[in-house]
């Protein structure tokens, strides 16, 4: 049995197709099935100032009205750095207006492009003061150079993060690219897209090189071509409950 944490981001990445609107009964069934299958982290969407459906906002009161049962998995949301930077400065008041201390969510994922790294430290500090565990995701990794990854990991190493992720935003990484990234840098998680049919192969390569956080979505639903399937990650890790296949 392989040992890694599975983070399911169906509602967040899949929301690009639904404007982050999902039927409540579907969400309840999804979350319960993921939880029954021991998915470690369930990412329910964004907390964003940008217009969109309720899973673009992940208001705690709304989420609690939908998921009205106890969940063993940790619940997460994502923010995009660009949404909280105005005139090349972190808009702290906006961040604090959108993101409050929470008894529902325990994890915030911070997604940044390489040119947004200067804002990471301040944003992470604010989130940790709000008592969130923080994961940082570097986006667009197929476009980056060795020194970009070095800068990213150096920046993140000072921040006491739960995980340091690379995201293959364009689904353009090959397994040998993943091998080079994970063997050369202190990266602990990967988010893959399946544009070239290599999302699962890239995850396996990362796992073999020590990655212990892997993203997936049910049926691969996600932006563009989609993501690696959570079902594949569960099967690879050791098993799947048939209820997951009935969603």
Backbone as CSV, one residue per row, in Angstrom:
resi,resn,N_x,N_y,N_z,CA_x,CA_y,CA_z,C_x,C_y,C_z
1,UNK,0.840,-1.198,0.000,0.000,0.000,0.000,0.871,1.241,0.000
2,UNK,0.640,2.145,-0.938,1.418,3.379,-1.033,0.889,4.392,-0.031
3,UNK,1.801,5.181,0.517,1.420,6.107,1.572,1.509,7.550,1.077
4,UNK,0.372,8.144,0.781,0.324,9.558,0.439,-1.082,10.073,0.734
5,UNK,-1.172,11.360,0.934,-2.469,11.973,1.193,-3.116,12.365,-0.130
6,UNK,-4.403,12.101,-0.225,-5.179,12.476,-1.410,-5.996,13.717,-1.085
7,UNK,-5.846,14.718,-1.918,-6.647,15.937,-1.817,-7.575,15.964,-3.019
8,UNK,-8.867,15.889,-2.761,-9.843,15.961,-3.853,-10.309,17.402,-4.033
9,UNK,-10.188,17.897,-5.262,-10.577,19.290,-5.552,-11.623,19.352,-6.661
10,UNK,-12.532,18.369,-6.675,-13.579,18.311,-7.694,-14.406,19.598,-7.744
11,UNK,-14.837,20.068,-6.588,-15.730,21.234,-6.561,-14.991,22.524,-6.904
12,UNK,-13.710,22.584,-6.590,-12.934,23.781,-6.892,-12.518,23.807,-8.361
13,UNK,-11.859,22.758,-8.846,-11.398,22.737,-10.235,-12.560,22.487,-11.188
14,UNK,-13.487,21.641,-10.774,-14.660,21.381,-11.606,-15.591,22.567,-11.709
15,UNK,-15.466,23.496,-10.773,-16.309,24.676,-10.782,-16.129,25.567,-11.997
16,UNK,-15.007,25.409,-12.698,-14.806,26.181,-13.930,-15.862,25.846,-14.983
17,UNK,-16.483,24.679,-14.861,-17.518,24.270,-15.818,-18.929,24.630,-15.367
18,UNK,-19.093,24.941,-14.097,-20.440,25.167,-13.557,-20.587,26.550,-12.937
19,UNK,-19.582,27.393,-13.085,-19.531,28.692,-12.406,-19.632,28.501,-10.897
20,UNK,-19.088,27.401,-10.408,-19.047,27.069,-8.983,-20.438,26.967,-8.372
21,UNK,-21.353,26.422,-9.166,-22.698,26.132,-8.691,-22.904,24.620,-8.780
22,UNK,-23.291,24.014,-7.670,-23.539,22.574,-7.625,-24.793,22.312,-6.800
23,UNK,-25.548,21.304,-7.187,-26.722,20.886,-6.434,-26.290,20.392,-5.051
24,UNK,-26.990,20.821,-4.035,-26.597,20.494,-2.662,-26.607,18.995,-2.391
25,UNK,-27.576,18.288,-2.950,-27.624,16.841,-2.716,-26.431,16.149,-3.362
26,UNK,-25.996,16.647,-4.524,-24.799,16.095,-5.164,-23.578,16.321,-4.285
27,UNK,-23.454,17.527,-3.727,-22.297,17.848,-2.885,-22.287,16.981,-1.639
28,UNK,-23.452,16.795,-1.024,-23.511,15.936,0.160,-23.054,14.514,-0.178
29,UNK,-23.565,13.997,-1.286,-23.186,12.648,-1.691,-21.710,12.545,-2.024
30,UNK,-21.183,13.555,-2.702,-19.769,13.577,-3.057,-18.889,13.585,-1.818
31,UNK,-19.167,14.507,-0.910,-18.343,14.639,0.290,-18.426,13.377,1.143
32,UNK,-19.627,12.815,1.285,-19.756,11.597,2.088,-18.998,10.427,1.461
33,UNK,-19.095,10.299,0.126,-18.393,9.209,-0.542,-16.880,9.377,-0.438
34,UNK,-16.392,10.597,-0.620,-14.954,10.855,-0.479,-14.497,10.542,0.939
35,UNK,-15.290,10.963,1.908,-14.940,10.730,3.308,-14.961,9.241,3.636
36,UNK,-15.953,8.524,3.127,-16.032,7.082,3.359,-14.843,6.349,2.761
37,UNK,-14.246,6.929,1.719,-13.097,6.313,1.066,-11.764,6.842,1.587
38,UNK,-11.824,7.546,2.717,-10.620,8.009,3.410,-9.790,9.002,2.606
39,UNK,-10.466,9.803,1.768,-9.780,10.943,1.162,-9.396,11.880,2.297
40,UNK,-8.169,12.348,2.286,-7.628,13.064,3.447,-8.083,14.519,3.524
41,UNK,-8.141,15.179,2.358,-8.497,16.599,2.311,-9.510,16.791,1.189
42,UNK,-10.586,17.510,1.482,-11.596,17.814,0.472,-11.616,19.327,0.288
43,UNK,-11.247,19.763,-0.888,-11.231,21.192,-1.201,-12.571,21.556,-1.838
44,UNK,-13.293,22.458,-1.178,-14.668,22.729,-1.570,-14.808,23.877,-2.557
45,UNK,-13.752,24.611,-2.795,-13.829,25.714,-3.745,-12.840,26.804,-3.409
46,UNK,-13.221,28.030,-3.766,-12.397,29.214,-3.501,-13.034,30.061,-2.409
47,UNK,-12.238,30.919,-1.797,-12.736,32.109,-1.112,-12.169,33.274,-1.921
48,UNK,-13.023,33.890,-2.708,-12.566,34.845,-3.708,-13.477,36.063,-3.763
49,UNK,-12.910,37.237,-4.068,-13.744,38.418,-4.291,-14.348,38.463,-5.692
50,UNK,-13.953,37.500,-6.546,-14.427,37.451,-7.921,-15.836,36.850,-7.963
51,UNK,-16.684,37.361,-8.845,-18.052,36.863,-8.954,-18.079,35.393,-9.347
52,UNK,-19.063,34.699,-8.833,-19.239,33.288,-9.152,-20.227,32.663,-8.189
53,UNK,-20.502,31.383,-8.388,-21.450,30.666,-7.546,-20.952,30.487,-6.133
54,UNK,-21.757,29.828,-5.286,-21.435,29.732,-3.857,-20.130,29.000,-3.554
55,UNK,-19.669,28.138,-4.466,-18.409,27.438,-4.212,-17.209,28.250,-4.729
56,UNK,-17.499,29.432,-5.259,-16.467,30.427,-5.532,-16.214,31.275,-4.294
57,UNK,-17.170,31.213,-3.353,-17.111,32.028,-2.136,-16.857,31.199,-0.882
58,UNK,-17.388,29.981,-0.864,-17.246,29.067,0.285,-17.541,29.748,1.615
59,UNK,-18.655,30.461,1.660,-19.108,31.049,2.908,-19.348,29.943,3.934
60,UNK,-18.796,30.106,5.121,-18.881,29.040,6.121,-20.316,28.663,6.450
61,UNK,-21.177,29.671,6.577,-22.572,29.379,6.906,-23.236,28.549,5.827
62,UNK,-22.975,28.888,4.576,-23.550,28.122,3.474,-23.006,26.695,3.469
63,UNK,-21.696,26.575,3.609,-21.083,25.237,3.603,-21.655,24.375,4.718
64,UNK,-21.820,24.958,5.899,-22.368,24.193,7.025,-23.816,23.787,6.803
65,UNK,-24.547,24.569,6.019,-25.936,24.210,5.730,-26.016,23.053,4.738
66,UNK,-24.984,22.901,3.916,-24.952,21.813,2.929,-24.348,20.557,3.539
67,UNK,-23.180,20.711,4.143,-22.504,19.560,4.759,-22.883,19.569,6.229
68,UNK,-24.057,19.022,6.497,-24.619,19.068,7.843,-24.389,17.758,8.586
69,UNK,-23.232,17.157,8.347,-22.853,15.913,9.018,-21.355,15.964,9.296
70,UNK,-20.929,15.136,10.217,-19.523,15.129,10.624,-18.651,14.515,9.535
71,UNK,-17.542,15.177,9.230,-16.614,14.711,8.198,-15.248,14.474,8.838
72,UNK,-14.667,13.323,8.568,-13.343,13.007,9.119,-12.240,13.746,8.362
73,UNK,-12.425,13.924,7.067,-11.425,14.604,6.246,-11.303,16.068,6.656
74,UNK,-10.138,16.641,6.393,-9.984,18.082,6.571,-10.606,18.790,5.369
75,UNK,-11.226,19.935,5.625,-11.836,20.719,4.560,-10.944,21.902,4.220
76,UNK,-10.832,22.177,2.923,-9.916,23.215,2.447,-10.611,24.125,1.444
77,UNK,-10.023,25.293,1.251,-10.396,26.181,0.153,-9.111,26.734,-0.442
78,UNK,-9.225,27.347,-1.605,-8.058,27.928,-2.272,-8.253,29.419,-2.451
79,UNK,-7.151,30.145,-2.456,-7.170,31.538,-2.898,-6.110,31.714,-3.981
80,UNK,-6.380,32.624,-4.912,-5.395,33.019,-5.914,-4.735,34.305,-5.445
81,UNK,-3.420,34.329,-5.422,-2.689,35.512,-4.976,-3.124,36.752,-5.749
82,UNK,-3.290,36.605,-7.053,-3.612,37.770,-7.897,-4.899,38.472,-7.465
83,UNK,-5.824,37.754,-6.843,-7.100,38.339,-6.425,-6.938,39.292,-5.246
84,UNK,-5.805,39.192,-4.569,-5.609,39.979,-3.350,-4.422,40.944,-3.447
85,UNK,-3.965,41.186,-4.660,-2.875,42.135,-4.884,-3.402,43.305,-5.704
86,UNK,-3.240,44.499,-5.165,-3.677,45.727,-5.831,-2.510,46.709,-5.843
87,UNK,-2.181,47.217,-7.023,-1.065,48.162,-7.167,0.234,47.614,-6.566
88,UNK,0.456,46.322,-6.833,1.683,45.636,-6.427,1.847,45.544,-4.913
89,UNK,0.712,45.546,-4.189,0.734,45.364,-2.747,-0.393,44.421,-2.348
90,UNK,-0.156,43.645,-1.297,-1.211,42.793,-0.764,-2.292,43.684,-0.157
91,UNK,-3.527,43.470,-0.590,-4.660,44.220,-0.047,-5.142,43.483,1.200
92,UNK,-4.539,43.821,2.314,-4.815,43.099,3.559,-6.269,43.242,3.981
93,UNK,-6.832,44.436,3.814,-8.222,44.645,4.233,-9.177,43.784,3.419
94,UNK,-8.910,43.635,2.125,-9.737,42.768,1.286,-9.601,41.321,1.728
95,UNK,-8.376,40.892,1.986,-8.123,39.517,2.416,-8.878,39.216,3.710
96,UNK,-8.810,40.157,4.653,-9.475,39.941,5.937,-10.986,40.092,5.844
97,UNK,-11.448,40.782,4.817,-12.893,40.900,4.604,-13.461,39.601,4.048
98,UNK,-12.692,38.926,3.198,-13.156,37.689,2.553,-12.890,36.470,3.431
99,UNK,-11.762,36.458,4.111,-11.346,35.265,4.860,-11.376,35.558,6.351
100,UNK,-12.192,34.804,7.058,-12.358,34.947,8.505,-11.847,33.687,9.196
101,UNK,-11.594,33.761,10.503,-11.318,32.525,11.250,-12.477,31.553,11.058
102,UNK,-12.180,30.266,10.999,-13.197,29.286,10.638,-13.141,28.062,11.531
103,UNK,-14.312,27.535,11.854,-14.377,26.241,12.535,-14.715,25.138,11.542
104,UNK,-14.939,25.533,10.289,-15.302,24.571,9.236,-14.073,24.149,8.443
105,UNK,-13.314,25.115,7.985,-12.125,24.862,7.176,-10.874,24.882,8.051
106,UNK,-9.965,23.965,7.771,-8.688,23.954,8.488,-7.516,24.318,7.590
107,UNK,-7.701,24.212,6.266,-6.589,24.403,5.330,-6.946,25.444,4.285
108,UNK,-6.005,26.339,4.019,-6.102,27.261,2.881,-4.944,26.973,1.938
109,UNK,-5.259,26.810,0.677,-4.208,26.655,-0.333,-4.022,27.987,-1.058
110,UNK,-2.778,28.398,-1.204,-2.437,29.668,-1.839,-1.807,29.358,-3.183
111,UNK,-2.465,29.782,-4.259,-1.977,29.514,-5.615,-1.300,30.766,-6.167
112,UNK,-0.077,30.594,-6.646,0.689,31.742,-7.133,1.457,31.381,-8.388
113,UNK,1.601,32.353,-9.260,2.535,32.241,-10.374,3.899,32.715,-9.909
114,UNK,4.908,32.429,-10.682,6.274,32.705,-10.250,6.497,34.192,-9.961
115,UNK,5.850,35.072,-10.723,6.052,36.502,-10.494,5.237,37.038,-9.314
116,UNK,4.445,36.168,-8.686,3.663,36.568,-7.517,4.292,36.128,-6.203
117,UNK,5.449,35.482,-6.269,6.109,34.996,-5.056,6.408,36.095,-4.040
118,UNK,6.719,37.336,-4.468,7.009,38.372,-3.463,5.863,38.637,-2.482
119,UNK,4.644,38.212,-2.820,3.487,38.474,-1.958,3.154,37.305,-1.034
120,UNK,3.811,36.171,-1.262,3.466,34.941,-0.549,3.658,35.077,0.962
121,UNK,4.790,35.584,1.373,5.116,35.607,2.797,4.078,36.380,3.605
122,UNK,3.681,37.550,3.117,2.707,38.357,3.849,1.348,37.664,3.898
123,UNK,0.928,37.077,2.786,-0.369,36.395,2.752,-0.378,35.190,3.678
124,UNK,0.689,34.401,3.644,0.759,33.222,4.508,0.739,33.641,5.976
125,UNK,1.457,34.702,6.315,1.487,35.179,7.699,0.076,35.534,8.175
126,UNK,-0.687,36.226,7.344,-2.058,36.600,7.710,-2.914,35.355,7.906
127,UNK,-2.797,34.397,6.983,-3.598,33.176,7.072,-3.270,32.371,8.319
128,UNK,-2.003,32.310,8.669,-1.612,31.561,9.866,-2.089,32.265,11.128
129,UNK,-2.136,33.590,11.100,-2.699,34.328,12.239,-4.189,34.053,12.391
130,UNK,-4.836,33.661,11.290,-6.250,33.277,11.327,-6.428,31.793,11.661
131,UNK,-5.303,31.138,11.974,-5.275,29.732,12.424,-5.546,28.716,11.321
132,UNK,-5.168,29.057,10.092,-5.246,28.086,9.007,-3.906,27.394,8.816
133,UNK,-3.961,26.109,8.498,-2.800,25.452,7.913,-2.717,25.932,6.463
134,UNK,-1.502,26.107,5.960,-1.353,26.690,4.630,-0.523,25.780,3.729
135,UNK,-1.011,25.639,2.510,-0.298,24.931,1.445,-0.078,25.928,0.309
136,UNK,1.119,25.951,-0.254,1.393,26.835,-1.387,1.533,26.036,-2.670
137,UNK,0.851,26.509,-3.717,0.883,25.876,-5.037,1.549,26.820,-6.034
138,UNK,2.584,26.342,-6.700,3.220,27.106,-7.776,2.594,26.681,-9.094
139,UNK,1.984,27.621,-9.794,1.259,27.310,-11.020,2.140,27.450,-12.260
140,UNK,1.664,26.840,-13.347,2.339,26.979,-14.636,3.729,26.399,-14.671
141,UNK,3.943,25.273,-13.979,5.309,24.787,-13.782,5.990,24.300,-15.059
142,UNK,5.222,23.953,-16.071,5.864,23.487,-17.317,6.589,24.624,-18.030
143,UNK,6.314,25.869,-17.657,6.945,27.024,-18.289,8.176,27.507,-17.533
144,UNK,8.490,26.857,-16.403,9.505,27.396,-15.504,10.874,26.729,-15.668
145,UNK,11.872,27.420,-15.153,13.249,26.952,-15.200,13.688,26.475,-13.826
146,UNK,14.829,25.806,-13.803,15.373,25.266,-12.551,15.464,26.338,-11.479
147,UNK,15.937,27.524,-11.844,16.110,28.581,-10.852,14.775,29.090,-10.308
148,UNK,13.702,28.945,-11.083,12.378,29.341,-10.595,11.927,28.426,-9.453
149,UNK,12.149,27.134,-9.626,11.797,26.185,-8.569,12.645,26.419,-7.327
150,UNK,13.904,26.746,-7.529,14.796,27.034,-6.399,14.304,28.244,-5.622
151,UNK,13.890,29.278,-6.346,13.362,30.479,-5.692,12.083,30.160,-4.935
152,UNK,11.214,29.379,-5.552,9.948,29.001,-4.917,10.197,28.234,-3.622
153,UNK,11.018,27.218,-3.674,11.256,26.400,-2.476,12.003,27.186,-1.404
154,UNK,12.884,28.077,-1.821,13.589,28.918,-0.842,12.599,29.838,-0.137
155,UNK,11.671,30.427,-0.903,10.646,31.296,-0.322,9.762,30.514,0.650
156,UNK,9.348,29.327,0.239,8.421,28.524,1.044,9.078,27.924,2.281
157,UNK,10.363,27.673,2.222,11.053,27.006,3.334,11.006,27.821,4.622
158,UNK,10.750,29.116,4.516,10.724,29.998,5.687,9.330,30.124,6.297
159,UNK,8.323,29.448,5.714,6.945,29.782,6.043,6.193,28.719,6.848
160,UNK,6.823,27.626,7.225,6.182,26.581,8.031,4.872,26.115,7.383
161,UNK,4.982,25.613,6.154,3.818,25.198,5.378,3.496,23.724,5.599
162,UNK,2.239,23.368,5.361,1.832,21.967,5.403,2.395,21.200,4.217
163,UNK,2.443,21.852,3.067,2.959,21.204,1.856,3.363,22.272,0.855
164,UNK,4.310,21.893,0.003,4.780,22.757,-1.084,4.471,22.029,-2.383
165,UNK,3.613,22.617,-3.195,3.066,21.961,-4.383,3.595,22.572,-5.675
166,UNK,3.655,21.738,-6.697,3.758,22.232,-8.073,2.477,21.836,-8.804
167,UNK,1.998,22.754,-9.650,0.782,22.502,-10.419,1.111,22.528,-11.904
168,UNK,0.831,21.415,-12.571,1.032,21.335,-14.024,-0.210,21.921,-14.700
169,UNK,-0.317,23.233,-14.642,-1.534,23.927,-15.057,-1.936,23.653,-16.496
170,UNK,-0.959,23.399,-17.352,-1.243,23.222,-18.786,-1.138,21.763,-19.225
171,UNK,-0.963,20.871,-18.265,-0.879,19.451,-18.592,0.244,19.136,-19.559
172,UNK,1.380,19.821,-19.412,2.464,19.702,-20.391,3.703,19.008,-19.850
173,UNK,3.686,18.609,-18.569,4.854,17.943,-18.006,4.916,16.480,-18.454
174,UNK,6.117,16.011,-18.673,6.388,14.604,-18.916,6.900,13.969,-17.622
175,UNK,6.814,12.645,-17.491,7.342,12.016,-16.270,8.801,12.376,-15.996
176,UNK,9.604,12.533,-17.051,11.003,12.912,-16.813,11.129,14.331,-16.273
177,UNK,10.182,15.203,-16.626,10.168,16.551,-16.053,9.838,16.490,-14.571
178,UNK,8.839,15.676,-14.235,8.462,15.491,-12.837,9.635,14.924,-12.051
179,UNK,10.329,13.959,-12.641,11.494,13.349,-11.993,12.556,14.404,-11.693
180,UNK,12.787,15.277,-12.650,13.804,16.317,-12.470,13.390,17.292,-11.369
181,UNK,12.126,17.690,-11.359,11.640,18.648,-10.357,11.737,18.060,-8.954
182,UNK,11.233,16.837,-8.769,11.171,16.256,-7.438,12.518,15.747,-6.939
183,UNK,13.399,15.394,-7.832,14.721,14.941,-7.398,15.659,16.106,-7.112
184,UNK,15.321,17.297,-7.603,16.210,18.449,-7.444,15.721,19.472,-6.424
185,UNK,14.446,19.385,-6.026,13.877,20.419,-5.172,13.006,19.800,-4.084
186,UNK,12.827,20.529,-2.988,12.030,20.042,-1.851,10.554,20.340,-2.093
187,UNK,9.938,19.503,-2.911,8.522,19.619,-3.257,7.793,18.429,-2.648
188,UNK,6.604,18.672,-2.083,5.902,17.574,-1.418,4.553,17.229,-2.034
189,UNK,4.082,18.021,-3.007,2.781,17.733,-3.592,2.721,18.076,-5.065
190,UNK,1.748,17.464,-5.767,1.595,17.743,-7.192,0.114,17.786,-7.576
191,UNK,-0.190,18.713,-8.468,-1.526,18.861,-9.052,-1.353,18.723,-10.558
192,UNK,-1.953,17.694,-11.138,-1.726,17.409,-12.556,-2.974,17.639,-13.396
193,UNK,-2.730,17.974,-14.662,-3.791,18.026,-15.669,-3.443,17.040,-16.776
194,UNK,-4.480,16.579,-17.495,-4.329,15.402,-18.347,-4.314,15.712,-19.843
195,UNK,-3.808,16.870,-20.213,-3.831,17.270,-21.625,-3.140,16.267,-22.536
196,UNK,-2.083,15.632,-22.051,-1.353,14.656,-22.856,-1.577,13.222,-22.381
197,UNK,-2.590,13.037,-21.531,-2.873,11.696,-21.032,-1.842,11.186,-20.049
198,UNK,-1.103,12.094,-19.409,-0.003,11.699,-18.534,-0.225,12.090,-17.068
199,UNK,-1.429,12.538,-16.735,-1.666,13.009,-15.369,-1.364,11.924,-14.335
200,UNK,-1.870,10.710,-14.560,-1.652,9.631,-13.586,-0.194,9.191,-13.574
201,UNK,0.415,9.086,-14.748,1.833,8.709,-14.819,2.700,9.728,-14.087
202,UNK,2.362,10.999,-14.231,3.128,12.030,-13.543,2.949,11.953,-12.038
203,UNK,1.736,11.619,-11.595,1.511,11.425,-10.158,2.324,10.250,-9.625
204,UNK,2.329,9.147,-10.371,3.099,7.979,-9.939,4.581,8.301,-9.836
205,UNK,5.079,9.080,-10.793,6.492,9.469,-10.754,6.767,10.306,-9.509
206,UNK,5.878,11.254,-9.223,6.056,12.092,-8.039,5.998,11.262,-6.757
207,UNK,5.053,10.322,-6.684,4.925,9.462,-5.503,6.193,8.642,-5.302
208,UNK,6.716,8.098,-6.381,7.937,7.291,-6.289,9.134,8.106,-5.825
209,UNK,9.065,9.424,-6.012,10.152,10.307,-5.600,9.855,11.005,-4.280
210,UNK,8.832,10.546,-3.583,8.600,11.014,-2.225,7.466,11.990,-2.027
211,UNK,6.715,12.318,-3.071,5.577,13.223,-2.887,4.557,12.578,-1.946
212,UNK,4.044,13.345,-1.018,3.059,12.777,-0.095,1.735,13.531,-0.084
213,UNK,1.535,14.433,-1.047,0.235,15.071,-1.272,-0.056,15.020,-2.766
214,UNK,-1.191,14.421,-3.136,-1.551,14.293,-4.542,-2.989,14.751,-4.727
215,UNK,-3.202,15.635,-5.707,-4.548,16.126,-6.020,-5.245,15.218,-7.016
216,UNK,-6.559,15.152,-6.900,-7.365,14.466,-7.898,-8.771,15.029,-7.912
217,UNK,-9.543,14.660,-8.932,-10.959,15.019,-8.993,-11.751,13.798,-9.459
218,UNK,-13.007,13.726,-9.047,-13.859,12.612,-9.460,-14.062,12.663,-10.975
219,UNK,-13.823,11.544,-11.616,-13.855,11.360,-13.079,-12.869,12.280,-13.812
220,UNK,-11.987,12.945,-13.069,-11.035,13.860,-13.693,-11.614,15.221,-14.003
221,UNK,-12.821,15.519,-13.508,-13.471,16.787,-13.818,-12.613,17.959,-13.365
222,UNK,-12.237,18.817,-14.304,-11.432,19.973,-13.955,-11.190,20.860,-15.155
223,UNK,-10.528,21.946,-14.912,-10.288,22.963,-15.930,-9.563,22.372,-17.141
224,UNK,-9.944,22.817,-18.326,-9.320,22.304,-19.540,-9.702,20.851,-19.761
225,UNK,-8.720,20.027,-20.075,-8.966,18.594,-20.302,-9.360,17.891,-19.008
226,UNK,-8.895,18.401,-17.881,-9.229,17.793,-16.595,-8.004,17.300,-15.860
227,UNK,-8.258,16.649,-14.739,-7.207,16.244,-13.803,-7.042,14.732,-13.753
228,UNK,-6.075,14.311,-12.948,-6.008,12.885,-12.641,-7.275,12.527,-11.859
229,UNK,-7.726,11.299,-12.014,-8.959,10.874,-11.350,-8.674,10.473,-9.906
230,UNK,-9.472,10.976,-9.003,-9.362,10.562,-7.607,-9.522,9.051,-7.486
231,UNK,-10.377,8.474,-8.314,-10.583,7.027,-8.282,-9.273,6.272,-8.534
232,UNK,-8.465,6.769,-9.475,-7.182,6.126,-9.767,-6.233,6.219,-8.568
233,UNK,-6.225,7.373,-7.932,-5.342,7.558,-6.783,-5.743,6.636,-5.633
234,UNK,-7.047,6.475,-5.425,-7.520,5.589,-4.368,-7.166,4.139,-4.661
235,UNK,-7.371,3.724,-5.903,-7.033,2.350,-6.275,-5.541,2.094,-6.116
236,UNK,-4.737,3.054,-6.519,-3.293,2.907,-6.399,-2.847,2.867,-4.944
237,UNK,-3.571,3.609,-4.105,-3.183,3.681,-2.692,-3.622,2.447,-1.907
238,UNK,-4.611,1.731,-2.458,-4.955,0.516,-1.745,-6.393,0.085,-1.792
239,UNK,-7.277,0.838,-2.412,-8.649,0.337,-2.499,-9.662,1.446,-2.697
240,UNK,-10.871,1.027,-3.053,-11.953,1.968,-3.307,-13.260,1.336,-2.856
241,UNK,-14.102,2.152,-2.289,-15.426,1.719,-1.870,-16.361,1.887,-3.066
242,UNK,-17.163,0.895,-3.370,-18.019,0.947,-4.551,-18.981,2.128,-4.532
243,UNK,-19.274,2.653,-3.332,-20.193,3.791,-3.232,-19.670,4.987,-4.002
244,UNK,-18.356,5.116,-4.096,-17.778,6.249,-4.813,-18.158,6.196,-6.280
245,UNK,-18.333,5.012,-6.814,-18.635,4.849,-8.226,-20.110,5.118,-8.532
246,UNK,-20.914,5.288,-7.481,-22.343,5.483,-7.665,-22.771,6.952,-7.646
247,UNK,-21.801,7.855,-7.452,-22.150,9.287,-7.350,-22.775,9.771,-8.643
